[in-house]
Amino acid sequence: MKISYDPEVDAMYIRLIEGEYECRTLRLNEEIALNIGPGEKLVGIEILDAKEVLGSGKLPNLVVENLPLAKVQNL
C-alpha cells in the first residue's frame, strides 16, 4: 500500500495494489473516487480536498497498527 499527497491540489491517493491496471472509476461523491480494477478489486482511492474531507482543515495523523514496516533500502 502506498499513500501519496499532492499539496498543490490538496489531493490524496491511497494505492492498495501495486502495478499498472486499467481501472473504472466509481465516484462516491464530488471528493472521493474508487478505482476498480480487473476482477472487481479495489486498486486505489482518490480523495480531493483531502484536508477538509479527512482532517477539518488539516491533514490527519497517520496511525499504522499491526502491519510490518517495509524494509528501507539505502540508495
C-alpha positions as CSV (number, residue, x, y, z in Angstrom):
1,M,0.0,0.0,0.0
2,K,1.2,3.5,-0.8
3,I,-0.3,6.8,0.3
4,S,0.6,9.9,-1.6
5,Y,-0.4,13.5,-1.1
6,D,-0.1,16.5,-3.6
7,P,-0.3,19.7,-1.6
8,E,-0.6,21.9,-4.7
9,V,-4.1,20.4,-5.4
10,D,-4.8,19.1,-1.9
11,A,-5.4,15.5,-3.2
12,M,-4.5,12.2,-1.6
13,Y,-4.3,8.9,-3.3
14,I,-4.2,5.6,-1.5
15,R,-2.9,2.8,-3.7
16,L,-3.9,-0.6,-2.4
17,I,-2.5,-2.8,-5.1
18,E,0.9,-2.1,-6.8
19,G,1.2,-2.2,-10.6
20,E,-0.5,-0.8,-13.6
21,Y,-4.1,-1.6,-14.1
22,E,-6.9,-0.5,-16.4
23,C,-9.5,0.7,-14.0
24,R,-13.0,2.0,-14.0
25,T,-13.8,4.9,-11.6
26,L,-16.7,4.8,-9.2
27,R,-17.4,8.2,-7.8
28,L,-18.8,8.1,-4.3
29,N,-19.3,11.9,-4.2
30,E,-17.5,15.0,-5.6
31,E,-14.4,14.4,-3.4
32,I,-14.0,10.6,-3.3
33,A,-13.5,8.2,-6.1
34,L,-12.7,4.5,-6.1
35,N,-10.5,2.9,-8.8
36,I,-11.8,-0.6,-9.6
37,G,-9.5,-3.0,-11.5
38,P,-9.8,-6.4,-13.0
39,G,-11.8,-8.9,-11.0
40,E,-13.6,-6.0,-9.3
41,K,-10.6,-5.5,-7.0
42,L,-10.2,-2.1,-5.3
43,V,-6.9,-0.7,-6.7
44,G,-7.0,2.8,-5.2
45,I,-8.9,5.6,-3.5
46,E,-8.7,9.2,-4.6
47,I,-9.6,12.0,-2.2
48,L,-9.9,15.5,-3.4
49,D,-10.0,18.4,-0.9
50,A,-8.2,16.0,1.4
51,K,-7.6,18.5,4.2
52,E,-11.4,19.2,4.5
53,V,-12.6,15.6,3.8
54,L,-10.2,13.9,6.3
55,G,-9.0,16.5,8.8
56,S,-11.3,19.5,9.2
57,G,-8.8,21.8,7.5
58,K,-5.5,20.0,8.1
59,L,-4.1,16.6,7.2
60,P,-4.8,14.0,9.9
61,N,-2.2,12.0,11.7
62,L,-1.5,8.6,10.2
63,V,-1.6,5.6,12.5
64,V,-0.5,2.2,11.4
65,E,-1.4,-0.8,13.5
66,N,-0.4,-4.4,13.2
67,L,1.4,-4.0,9.9
68,P,5.0,-4.9,9.4
69,L,7.1,-2.0,8.2
70,A,8.7,-2.2,4.8
71,K,12.5,-2.5,4.7
72,V,14.2,0.7,3.8
73,Q,16.8,0.4,1.1
74,N,19.9,2.7,1.0
75,L,20.2,4.5,-2.3
